[in-house]
Amino acid sequence: MKRNSRLSLALHTLGHMAGDPERVRTSADIAAHAGTNPVVVRRVLGRLREAGLLTSEKGHAGGWRLARGPDQITLADVYLALDESLVATTAEEETPACSVEHVLQRKVASVLEEIEHSLIERLALTTIAEVRQTGDLAQN
């Protein structure tokens, strides 16, 4: 996974939030820690808010906070909230004139859909709390 991807930023941020779920974090603080721009943070975390994973408060004491316990947020929740795809998909293009190419495109698209479904199922097996716990163990 690329370090600068939206998914990477979201998981990194949620992993830190899991360590102190009640703490409010500003976009600027998250951006500084992640090495990105606060606007990027707001865009990514806004998607998580829309999915019910985060809440945000405006104003001087505002910021971002987990909307659910870290043990109730799976990696699949985050992945689906961002509407990203780690699996390359075939673009919807015109139907090829060649029947062999047409069949190949349909078959490859079917396989990629199966892989995407399997990926989501696997991501659903891990919570942010488990990731945080594993990270804490690795530091000790």
N, C-alpha and C positions, 0 to 999 in steps of 0.2 A: 504494500500500500504506500503510495507516495506520501511523503511527510507533509506536503502542503495541501492535501486533499481536504475537502469539507468533512468527509467521514473521519479522517485522522484528527482534525481539529476538534470535532464534536466528541469523539471518544476520549481524547486527551483531557479535554475540559471536564467532561462528566467524571472521568476517573479521579481528578483532583477534587471535584465537588463531593464525591462519595466519601472522602476523608472527613469532611465537616459539612454535612448536608444542610444545616441551618444557616450557614454563613452566606451572606450576599456578596456576589463578586461583580465588579464593574466590567464593562466591555474593555475599557482601557487596561485594567489589570490582567485580564485574560489575554488580551492581544500582546501585551508586553511579555508575558510568560511564554506564549506560543510563538512569538516572533513574527507576528502578522499585524494587520491594520485593524483598529476597532470596528471599522465599517464591515470588514469581512466577518468578524466575530458576530456582530449584530445580525447579519444576513443568515449565517449558519444557525445561531442559537434561536433566531426568530422561527425557523422551521421546526426546531425542537419544541418551542413554546406552542406553536400551532398544533403539534401532535400530543400536547399534554404532558410532555416530559419535563419542561421547565416552566417557571413563572418569572415574570419580570416586573420590576417596580421602577417607576420614573421618579425623577427628582434627585435632590442632593444625596440622600441616603439610599438611592435606588441601585438596582443591579439585577443579577440573575441568581436564581436559586432552584434547586430540584423541586419538582412538583410532586414527585413520588419518592419513596424510599429507594436507595440504590439497589436493593435486592428485588425491586419490582420493575426495574428497567433492564431489558435485555439488549444485547448488541443488535438483534433484529429490529427492535423498536427504533433504534437510532438509524440504522440503515434504511428502513422503510420511510422514516420521517424525512430523510434527506432526498429521497427519490433518486438515489444514485444506483449505478449498476457497476459492479466489479467485473462482471462477465461481459465480454464484448458481444454485442448483439448485431444482427444483420439489419441494415437499413431497409425500410420499406421502399422498394424501388419498383420500377415497372417490371412486369412479368417478362422474363427473358424469352427471346424467340426460340432459343435452343431448349428442347424438352429435357435434356440431360442436366443442363445448368439449372433449370427450373426445379427439378426434383432434388438436386443437390442443395439448393438454397433452402427449400422447405425442410429437408432433413437436418441440415445444420441449424436452422432456426429452432427446430423441435428439440435438438440436443441442448442447445444453449438455454432454452427455457427450462429444461429439466435441471440443468446445472444451477441456474439462478434459484429455482425452487429449493433445491437441496442446500444451497448456501444459506438461504433464509432460515430453513429448518435448523441448520447447525448453529447459526448465530443466535437463534432463540434459546439455545441450551445454556448460554452464558449470560450472567447478569453483570452490571457495572460493579456491584459489590464484590463479586468473585474476582473480577479483574483487579480491583483495588487491593483486595486481600493478597492476591498473587504478587502484585507489585510491592506491597509492604513486606512480604516474606523474602523477596529477592533483595531488598535493601538491608535486611538483617544478616 
